[in-house]
Amino acid sequence: MTTRQPELDAVAAHAHPSLMDRAKERLESLGALSRMTGQVFSRAVRPPYDWRGLVYHTESLGVRSLPIALLTAMFAGLVISLQFGYFLSRFGVQYTVGRVVILTLFRELAPVLTALTVGARIGSGIAAELGAMTVTEQVDAIRALGADPLRKLVVPRVLACLIVLPVLTVFADVVGLVAGALVVNFQYAITLNLFFQGALDAVLMPDFASGVFKGAVFGLIIGLVGCFRGLTVEGGTEGVGRATTQTVATTSVSVCLADFFITQLTLSL
């Protein structure tokens, strides 16, 4: 009984790591991600450039994500227009709903909701694809052939995410605004001309640019996290499943955290 106790304690410690062990593991992962980020940037600015891979991944990640991005933006525009129209009607100023809707969409809802919905699809897909290549030793085969896995696999995907998210954010802005205008016209008899006139009078270029900038930062986060999780998979196919789940969770939290700091930055300018 006593001779087996140290072995049982070791197994229990391995199965249930302490808080310090988890914190150390998170810090090591953060350091590895930071190192990979620097390597990706250095390779992205130096030739040769993989234009074919960039176009392919932009199409596969962006065009195929367009329906879910537009659907999310449409329902977001419908809901916030109904909500703000209802509350503003209590004060008899429901005609100003266009101003509130456009600022909410441009600065917050369009980039954040697009990143959370589309980012979950893109990030988990990247992690699953690279994770499968890692566990089947295809990444090692690329290294054995003398090629650079970061340049061949990571750089095109990260750059594609950096392009795709801002573009999808712009589409989300337009669709959400049109959906909001239609619902308040039907629900509160506010004409489309009055809605759009109020919206255009209220919005400024920095409001639009801040949302697009957020989309670019979110796309960079999603691409880097997805690639990092995919390339560091351990444990075979079960590890690939864990990597996709961790990617969705990490990107969602990172997007919300980055949104706070970017909002603080843009409001102070």
Buried (B, 14 or more C-beta within 10 A) or exposed (E): EEEEEEEEEEEEEEEEEEEEEEEEEEEEBEEEBEEBBEBBBEBBEEEEBBEEBBEBBBEBBBEEBBEBBBEBBBBBBBBBBBBBBBEBBEEEEBBBBBBBBBBBBBBBBBBBBBBBBBBBBBBBBBBBBBBBBBBEEEBEEBEEEEEEBBBBBBBBBBBBBBBBBBBBBBBBBBBBBBBBBBBBBEBBEBEEEBBBBBBEEBBEEBBBEBBBBBBBBBBBBBBBBBBBBBBBBEEEEEBBBBBBEBBBEBBBEBBEEBBEEBBEEBEEE
